[in-house]
């Protein structure tokens, strides 16, 4: 059975990409060594990616390259060079987060498809419509978007491809809105260096301890057909940090689910490679279900049995699945998940004492391990040597080259080769007569196609009549070929640098008015004192007047966007006699802003969660909103490294931003309080972690964490 829905697998390495294709994935997403949201992954060298592109083309597969980090001004040239390489080898799309970078790509590489990263926090019809109008061909929706909203988005924007995470790690923070690692440790998740503070261990003020923000892993395998019916175009598997074995078996799992074939082995093997407890996340509910495992945040594999008895240095078990020497096991002492023990199988023996190397399903055996479980403890298999894959050498694959046309002619004793606007003229050569009309043409076409070490080659070579009935020594032709490709590369490089310079210099910041210094104090706008955004259930009288403006800092996470924006419209309608300053913090706000451009009393600012780290991002917003855009806040995570981008981009001072914003309720997710008790009211907890203090606020079923 053939499906038109794409299975998209992670490729943190060349081996993982090969495993994905072999497991049944239609496409892989990957990163280069820089500008990827997973810097700790092995990622790809240019040579590896060229080899993978050849393999993908031969198998009819696709490659999506991630350049999905916040880009600083000083890096724009380098990231454009990376994009040029991706364009030259014809990757199938580039995944990105930075809107300024996106505008440059559209100008410099207009044929390169753009996918909006989940880091852009797109989760509404309004946001998808806006990016569609900008020329994006696909949106990777936030992991928080429930099934019914996915279907609504597809109905409203049918010609936009929708990509949805169906398996793997789930962040506690809303997609793209996490500042925790960057603000606390100087390792920004928006720069691919997330330290995963959400997986850490915390203690509340009243002594409760746990991994309160450690989410279970998404597993949508039983909802694949519903997602397909809702209009999802691509099923995305998380895991660029995971092994090739995991990628292979998880790809095989979703291929089996999509084609309605047997999936038991693929599911078991995928979980052995890596699996936390499974959750449907936000698929059925925008506030999430069974999000957190507060007692144990790690890989737990598959349950294979229970310790039935202990004997000296080994324990007895009836193993559900096959087991071998040096396989990895996990158990929790007395089934207490706060006491995990990982160990490997050192010896296996039968009940009669016979030593075994491997045993099959349902075997009753004694197992020797460095740590012994208690009787009754559940035993989990967390690694199996039988699943190990053979190593793959990327050097054994041919590297892709860029094809260029070539028109060849003979002018006296010179060979001329024209490729587009480039004209090459060789040194004088000895041209001999030949009785064979095509002797020269056949030979030179073959030599131009086999271009040696050059990145370029010509497989579409045309000759005029001057090239008939002649002969030139093959050694001379090879020398000319080499020189031609060297000169062509210089020509192409110079042309690219010229276009890049022209495009970069065309982004001239317009003359701007001076921004009142009062706006540097972002806290003056906070409706709730600490929470910097206007919440759905907030009353209008909570809004602050800053200078001459009634300020409404819009919430970047809108569970009911239409209802929320209608409320903002009602406030605007009741305050027509006032100047109103709207804070835009999500791409889903921008069409709403455009609808109010003609309102004389409405003005805008770009809030900190839209990450202005380069002048091109602010230029985009300024060109969009014109004089109605008064200012924007610069990227807040590394503000000491961000130069003054323009008079209108200001650094925030005296502001404690939320380290993350979550669609999940802290109280409900950790079993502290039921919805019937809370009813959306505000609650607070003080937490400690590694000598650091934090405050967690839950309000209107949304959670904020702050440094305390």
N, C-alpha and C positions, 0 to 999 in steps of 0.2 A: 504493500500500500504506500503510495507516494503522497506526501503532504506538502502544501505550499507554505506552511509555517516553519520558520527557521529555528533551528537549535543552535544557540550561540554559546560557545564554551570559552573558559578562561585559558590563556596561554602565558604563564609566567616565565616560560622557557621554551626553547625549540622543541625539546622532548615532549613537553606538555601539549604543544600545538599538534605534533604528529599523533600523539595519543588521542587528542580530541577528534581529529579527522577519522582515525581508525575506529573510535567509539561510536561514530555516527553523527557527529556535529556537522552542521552545514557551514559554519563560520567560526572564527576565533577572534577574540579581542586581545590586544597585547600592547605593551609599551616599549618605547626606546629607553635608553639608559637615563634620559632626562625628561622632565615635563610630563611624568606619568604619576597618577594618583596612587601608585603602588611602587614606590622607589625601592622597597626592600625585596621585591621580586627580582629574580635574576635578570629579567627583561632581555631585550634583543640588541645585538650589534647590527650595523647596517648589512654586513655580510650574511648574518644569519637570516635576517628578514628577506634579503634577496633570494636566498635559497628556499625559504618557506614560500615565497610568492610563486616560484617555479612549481613547487609541489602543489600548491593550492590551485593554480591554473590547470595543471594536469588532471586534477581530481574534480574540477568544477566547484571548488570551495571558495570562501571569501575571507578576507582579512580586514578587520577594523582596527585602526591604530589610535591609541589613546594619548592625546596631548591635553589631558583634562585636569590641569592645575591652574591656580591663579598665577598669572604671568606678570612679573615686574618689568618696568620700563627698560631696565638694563639688559633684559633677556630677550626682548622682542626680536632682535636680529637673529639670535641663535635659534629661537623656536621657529621662525620663518624658514631658516635654512633646513631645519628638520622637516618641516612641512613640504619644502621643495623636493626633498628626497622621497618622501611618501607619495607625492604627486608623480614624480618621475617613474616610480615603480608601479604606479597605478593601484595603490591600495583601494579598497572598495569604499572606505569612508574614514573620516577622522572624527574622533569623539573629543569634544572640548567643553570647557567650563567658562572660559574667559570671553566675555562678549566683545571686548576690544580686539582680541586676537581673531575672533570670528569675522569681524568686519574687514580686517586686513586680508584674511584668507579669501573672502568673497571677491576681493579686488585682484589679488595676485594669482590665485588659482581658482578661477570661477567654475571649472569643471569638477572640482574635488567635492564630493558629497560631504555634508556636515551633519553629524549626529550630536544632539544636545545631551551632555552627560547627566547622569542622575545628580551630580554635584550642583547642577543648576536649579535643583529643588522644584522642578516643574511637576505640578500635581493638580492642575485645574484646566478646565476647558479654555479659560481666558489665556493661560500661559501657553498652551499648545497652539492656539490660534495665532498668538503673537509671533512665536518662533516659526510657524509655517509661513507667515508673511515675510519674514526675514530671509527665507530661502533654506531653512533647515529641512532635511528630508526625513529625519527620524528624531523622536524624543525618547530618551530612556527615562521612563516615568519614575518618580520617587517610589521607594519600596512601600510607602504608606498608602498608596492609592488602592481603595477597595474595588472589588470586582464590578459592582454596579456603576461606579464612577468611570472605570476603564471603558465600559460599554457606552456610557454617555459621551465620553470624549471622542471615541471612534465614530459615533453617530454624528456628532457636531463637526468633526474634522476628519472626514473619511479618507482624504488623500494624504494624511500624515501617517507614516509608519510609527507604530507603537512597540517599544521594547520593554519587557517586564521581567524583573528578577523572579525566578521561580524556585531557586534552590541556593542554599548557602548562608553565609553570615548575614546577620541583620544588625545594623547599628541602632543603638538606643536613641541617639540624636536623629532628628529629622534630616533626611538626605541633604547634604550640602550646608547645613546650619550649625556644624560643630566647630567650636573654637577651643575646646578643652585642651587638646594636646599642644596646640600652638601657643595659647596664652599661659598655660601652666609650665610647660616644659620646653617651649621654644621649638617644638617639632610639629609643624602645622600639618593637619590632615588635608588641608587644601593645597598643600605642597607635596603630598605623597609620603609624608613621614609620620603618620599617626602612631602614637605610642599606646593607643587603646586603653585610656584611663577608664573607659566604661567596663572593661573586664577586670578591674581592680577590686580590692576588698575594702569595704567601708564599715564604719560603726556609727550608729545614731546616738543622739544625746542621751537616750534612755537605755543604752547598752545593747541594742540589737545589732547583730553583725551579719554581713553577707555581701554577695556580689549583686548589689541592688540594681545595677544597670546592665548586667550581662545577659544579652538576649539569647534565646534559643535560635536554632538555625531554621530558615525557611525551607519548607518541603511542600511544594504544590503538586506533587505527582498525581494526586487523585482529582485535581481540578484542571488538568490540561485541556480537556475537551470544552469545559465551560469557558476557559480563557480564550481558546481558539474561537468559540462561538461569539465571544464578546468583541472580537476583532483584533486580538493581539497578533502582531506580525512576527515577533521574535521572542523566544523563550530564552532568557539569559541565566546562565549558571555562574554564581560568584566563585572566586577562588584562584586569583593569580598568584597567591602565595602557597597554593597547595600542590601536591605531587602530581606527576604525570599519571600515576595509577588512579588517583582520585578523579582526575579529569576524564580518563578513559571510561571508567565504570559509571560515572555520573552522566556523561554524554550518552552512554549506552542505555542507562535507565530512562532518560527522557525520550530517546528514540523509540524505545519499546512502548512507553506510555502513549506516545503520539500515534504510533502505528497499531496500538491495541494488541501487542504481542506479549509473550511471557517476560516478566521483569524481575522475578524473584532473585535470581543470582546477581543481576546488576545492582539491585537495591542493597542486598546484603554486602556485596563487595564495596560499593560506594561508602556504606556506613563503616565498614572496617577501615577504609582508608582515612576517612574523617567524618565525624558526625557528632554534633551536640544533640541535645534533646530537640525534637522537631516541633515546629509551630507553623500555623497558617498566618501568623503575623497580623497584618491589617486586611487580609483578603476579604473578610466578611464584615469587618467593623473598623471604622477609621480611628478608633481608640485602641484597637489591638486586642488579641486574645492569647492567653498563655504565653506572654512575651518573655518572661524572666525565669532563669534558673539561678536563684540567689545563693544556693549552697555549693554548686560546682559549675564552673564556667567552661570546662574544657571538653576535649574529645573523649567520647565514651564508647565508640564503636558499636558492637552488637553483643547482646547478652547470649552467652553460650551455655549457661547452666548455673548451678549452685554448689558451693562447697558442702559436701555431704559428711565428710569426716576428715580429720587430720591424723597423720602418722609420721612422727619425727619431723623430717625436713620436707614433707610433701603433703598434698591434700588430694582428696578423691572427688571426682566429678564425672557426671555423665554429660559429655560435651555435645551440644546441639549441632555444631558444625565441625568440619575437619580442623585439625590442629597439628602444628609441627614444632620441632626444636627451633628456638630463637624467635618464635612468634611473640608478640607483645600482649600482655594481659593488664587489666585494670580491675581493682575491686575497692570497695569502700568498707573500712573496718566497722564491723557490726552494722553494715548497711547505712552508715552515717556518711553522707556525702561531703561533710566537712573534713573527712579523713580519707582522702584518696591515696591509693598506692599503685604505682606502675611498676611492673616487673616483666621479665621475659621468661619463657619456658626454657629451663635448663635441661631437664630430663623428663621423659615420659615412660611410664611402665604400665604393663597390664596388671590386672588383679592378681595374676600368678607370679608377677615379678619380672616378666620379660621386658627388656629394654626396647623401645620403639622410637623411630625417628618421626613418623607421621601417622596420625590415626584419622579415620573417617568419621562421618556423621554418626551420632548416637553411640559413640564408643564410651565405655566405662573404664577410666584410667586414673592412675596416680600421676600427679604433676609436681615436679620439684621447682620451686622458685625461691628467690632470695628473701621475699616476704611471704608469709602465709596468711591467708584469710581465716576468719573465724567460721565455724560451722554455721551454715545458713546465709553466709555472704554471697551475693550475686557476683558472678564472674563475667567480665566483658572482654571480648577479643578486639584489640585496638590496632593490631598490625599482623599481617600474614605474609610470610616469604613467598608463598605460592602466587601472590599477586604482583610480585616485582616484575617490571618490564625490562626488556633488553635496552641497553644504552643506545642512543642514536647520535650519530656524528653528522652535524650539519654540513661538514666539509665534503661529505659524500654526495651531496645534492648540487646540481648545477645552479648557479646564481642567475637570477633574472637580469636581463639587460633592456635598455630602452631602444626601441626601434625608431630609426629615422629614415626618411626617404632619401634616395640618391639618384640624381640625373647626371649621367656621364657623357662627356663628349671629348673629342680630340681636337686641339687647336694647335696646328703645326706640330711641334715636338713636345707639347705640354698636354697633360691630362687635366681636364676641368671636371670638378664634381660640385654640383649644386644641391644643397639641402635646405629647403625653405629660403630664407634670406641670406644664407651663408654660401659663399662661393669660394671654393678652394682651387688653386692652380699649382700644379706640381712643378718641380724643376724639369728641365729638358730631359727627355728620355729617348732611347733608340726605338723608333717605331718601324717594324718590318712588315713586309707584305705577307699575306697568308692566303692560301687557296680556300681555306675554311671560313665561310662568312661569319660564323659565330665563335670562332676560336677565342678571341679576346673577351667577348661579352660573357661567355659561359665561365671562363676562368676568373675574370675579375668579379663577377657576381658572387661566385663561391667564396672568394677571398674577402670581399666586403661583408659577407654574412658571418664568416668565422673571424670575429674581430679581436681575437686574442684577449689581452688583459683589459681592453677598453670597456667602459660601462655602456657604450653605444654600439649598435650594430645596424646594418642595413639589410633587410630582407625584401625590400621593394625597390629594386634597382632598374632604372630605365636607361637605354642607350639611344643616341641618335645615329643617323646613317654614317657619320664620320668614324664610327667604331666598328664598321664591318670590314672584313677581309684584311685584318691586321693582326700582328703578333707582337707581344711585349713580354720580356722575360718574367716569369712568376716571382722571382726574388725581388725584382724591381717593383712589381705590383704590391707585394707585401709591405715593402718599405713605404710606398705611397699611401697604402691603407693606414698604416700606423701613424704617419704624419697627419693624414686627413682627420683621424679621430682625435688626435691631440689638439689640432687647431680648432676642430669643431667644439670640443669641450671648452676651450678658452673663450670661444665665441658665445657659447651658451651661458657660461658663467658670467661673462661681462654683461650679456643681455639681461640676465636675472638680476644682477646687482644694480643695473641701471633702473629696471622696473621697480625693484624694492625701494631704492632711494627716492624715486619719484612718488611712489605711493605713500611712503612714510612722511615725506615732506609735505604732502598734500593735506595732512591732518594738522592744520594750523588752528590753534585754539582761538576762538573769536574774542573780541574785546569784551571784557567782563566788568561788572560792577563790583565794588568792594563788598565782601561778605561781612555783615555785622559780627563782631567778636563774640557776641552773646551766644551764637550758635555753636561755638566750640564746646560749650557746656551742654553736652547731650542729655544729661540727667534732668535739665530743666523741662524737657518734653515728656518725661516718663509719666504716663497717666497714673500708674500705681505706686509711684515712688521708687520701686526697684524694677518692676517689669517695664521694659522700655516701649512696649507696643500697646495699642488700643485693642482690648480683647472683645470678643463678640458680646459678652454679657455686661460689659462695662457701661455705666451710665454716661450720658453726654457731659454731665457736670464734672467728670473726672479729667476732662481734657484741660490742658494748660495753655495759657496765653504767654507767648514768648515774644518780647518786643511788641510789634503791632499785629502779630499773627496768632490766630487760634490754630494750634498745631495738632495734627492727627497722624501719629506715626503708625502706619498700617502694619498689621500682623503678617509676617511672612508665611505662616502656616494657616491655611484657610480650609477648615473641614467642610464648611458649607459656603463656598466662595460667593455664590450668587446672593445668598441671604446676607452675608457679611457686607458685601459691597453695596447692597441696597440700603443697609443701615447707614453706611457712610454717606450715601446720596441723601438720605433723609436729614442727616445732620447738616450737610451742605445747604439743603433747601431751607432749613430753619435759620440759617445764619448768613443770608445773602448780603446783609449789611456789614459783614466782617471780612477782613482778609483771612484766608484759610491757607495753611501750609500743610500739604499732604506729604508724608514720608513714604517713599516707595521702597519696598524691601523684597520684592519677588517679581519675577517676570510676568506673573499673572496680574500684576497691578498696572502694567504699562498701557494696555488698551483702555483700561478705565481712565488713566490719566489723559490719554489722547481725546477721550470723549469730553473732557473738561477744559481743553485748551482754550476754547473761546469764552470761557467764563472769566470775566475780568477780575474777580476777587480770589481766584484759585491759583496757587503757586505750588511748587514741588521742591523736594530735596531727595537725593539718593541716600538711603540709609545704609548703615555699616554692613548689613548682611548681603548686599549686592557686590561687595568686594572690588572697589576701585583701586587697583594696584598699578595702573599704567594710564597715561594720558589718552590712549585710544579708547579705553572703556568710557571715560568721562566724556570724550568727544562724541561717542555714540549717543549717550543720553542727551547731551546738549543739542546735537543735531535733531534728535527726535522731538524734544520738548521746547527748544528755543529759549526765548527770554523768560518763559515761565519756570524754567529750572533755575533756582537761585544758587544752589550749591550741592555738594555731595561730600560724604565722609570717606576718607581714604581707608584702605584696607587696614584693619585694626590689629592683626596678629603680629606684624613685624613693622610697626609704625616707625621705629627708629631707623629702619633701612629704606623707607619710602621717601624719596625726594619730593619737594613741592611740585606737584604735577601741574597745577594751574591755580590762579587766585581763588577759584571756586571750589577746589578740593581741599578740605580742611581736616586737620588731625583732631581727633577727639581728645579732650582732656577731662580728667576727673570723672571718668566713666567706668563703671564695672559692668561689662556686657555679660549677658547670659553665656556661659561656656557651652551650653547646648540647649536646644529647644526640642522637646519630644512630643509626638502625638500620643504617646502612651502616658497614662496617669501613674505617677510614682506610687500613690497610695494603693490603688487597685492592683497594679502589677505585682506588688510585693505582699499583698494580703494584709496591709495595715488598716485599710478602711474599705467598706463596701460602697458601691455607688449610691445606694439608698441612704446611707449616712451622710455622704458628702454633698451630693446634688450640685456639683460644680463649684462649691464654695472654696475659698482659699485656705490652704494648709501649708505649714512650713516644717522642715526638719533641718537640724544641724548635723553635719556628717564630718567624720575625721578619716583621713587616709594618709599614711606615711608622714605624719607630722603636719599635714595640710588640713585646712578647715574649709568646708563648703556649706552653702545654704541651698536647699532644694525647696522650691515653691511649686505647688500644684494648684492650678486655677482653671476653671472651665474645661476640665479634662485635658489640659495641656501642662507639661512639666518644664520648668526652667531650673538650671543649676548655675549658681554663682560662686565665685571665690569669696570666702567670708573673711 
